[in-house]
Each structure stands twice: as C-alpha cells, then as structure tokens.
C-alpha cells in the first residue's frame, strides 16, 4: 500500500506541475497580445 500511495502522490504532483505550466502559458499569452496590438496601432 505504501508503494501505491507513493505512485498516487507522484501522479498528483505531475498534474499540479502540468496545471502550473498551462497557467503560465495563458498569462504570457495574455501579456503578449496587448503588446502586439499596440505595435500594430503605432
């Protein structure tokens, strides 16, 4: 059961890491869009 708990914990860590990566990608994407729009406007 210890090994099973360990594997479940690793899966949860990977999910959390993956969700964090997706959040950072969304943040950078939102920041990049206004810059591009400003560049076109100028």
C-alpha distances in whole Angstrom, upper triangle without the diagonal:
4,5,5,6,9,10,10,12,14,15,16,18,20,21,23,24,26,27,29,30,32,33,35,36,38,39,41,42,44,45,47,48,51,52,53,55,57,57,59,61,62
4,5,5,6,9,10,10,12,14,15,16,19,20,21,23,24,26,27,29,31,32,33,35,36,38,39,41,42,44,45,47,49,50,51,53,55,56,58,59,61
4,5,5,6,9,10,11,12,14,15,17,19,20,21,23,25,26,27,29,30,32,33,35,36,38,39,41,42,44,45,48,49,50,52,54,54,56,58,59
4,5,5,6,9,10,11,12,14,16,17,19,20,21,23,25,26,27,29,31,32,33,35,37,38,39,41,42,44,47,48,48,50,52,53,54,56,58
4,5,5,6,9,10,11,12,14,15,17,18,20,21,23,25,26,27,29,31,32,33,35,36,38,39,41,42,45,46,47,49,51,52,53,55,56
4,5,5,6,9,10,11,13,14,15,17,18,20,21,23,25,26,27,29,31,32,33,35,37,38,39,41,44,44,45,47,49,50,52,53,55
4,5,5,6,9,10,11,13,14,15,17,19,20,21,23,25,26,27,29,31,32,33,35,37,38,39,42,43,44,46,48,48,50,52,53
4,5,5,6,9,10,11,12,14,15,17,19,20,21,23,25,26,27,29,31,32,33,35,36,38,40,42,42,44,46,47,48,50,52
4,5,5,6,9,10,11,12,14,15,17,19,20,21,23,25,26,27,29,30,32,33,35,37,39,40,41,43,45,46,47,49,50
4,5,5,6,9,10,11,12,14,15,17,19,20,21,23,25,26,27,29,31,32,33,35,37,38,39,41,43,44,45,47,49
4,5,5,6,9,10,11,12,14,15,17,19,20,21,23,25,26,27,29,31,32,33,36,37,38,40,42,42,44,46,47
4,5,5,6,9,10,11,12,14,15,17,19,20,21,23,25,26,27,29,30,32,34,35,36,38,40,41,43,44,46
4,5,5,6,9,10,11,12,14,15,17,19,20,21,23,24,26,27,29,31,33,34,35,37,39,39,41,43,44
4,5,5,6,9,10,11,12,14,15,17,19,20,21,23,25,26,27,29,31,32,33,35,37,38,39,41,43
4,5,5,6,9,10,11,12,14,15,17,19,20,21,23,25,26,27,30,31,32,34,36,36,38,40,41
4,5,5,6,9,10,11,12,14,15,17,19,20,21,23,24,26,28,29,31,32,34,35,37,38,40
4,5,5,6,9,10,11,13,14,15,17,18,20,21,23,25,27,28,29,31,33,33,35,37,38
4,5,5,6,9,10,11,13,14,16,17,19,20,21,23,26,26,27,29,31,32,33,35,37
4,5,5,6,9,10,11,12,14,15,17,19,20,21,24,25,26,28,30,31,32,34,36
4,5,5,6,9,10,11,12,14,15,17,18,20,22,23,25,27,28,29,31,33,34
4,5,5,6,9,10,11,12,14,15,16,19,21,22,23,25,26,27,29,31,32
4,6,5,6,9,10,10,12,14,15,17,19,20,21,23,25,26,27,29,31
4,5,5,6,9,10,11,12,14,16,18,19,20,22,24,25,26,28,30
4,5,5,6,8,10,11,12,14,16,17,18,21,22,23,25,26,28
4,5,5,6,9,10,10,12,15,16,16,19,20,21,23,25,26
4,6,5,6,9,10,11,13,15,16,17,19,20,22,23,25
4,5,5,6,9,10,12,13,15,16,18,19,21,22,24
4,5,5,6,9,11,11,12,15,16,17,19,20,22
4,5,5,6,9,10,11,13,15,15,17,19,20
4,6,5,7,9,10,11,13,15,16,17,19
4,6,6,7,9,11,11,13,15,16,17
4,6,5,6,9,10,11,13,14,16
4,5,5,6,9,10,11,12,14
4,5,5,6,9,10,10,12
4,5,5,6,9,10,11
4,5,5,6,9,10
4,5,5,6,9
4,5,5,6
4,5,5
4,5
4
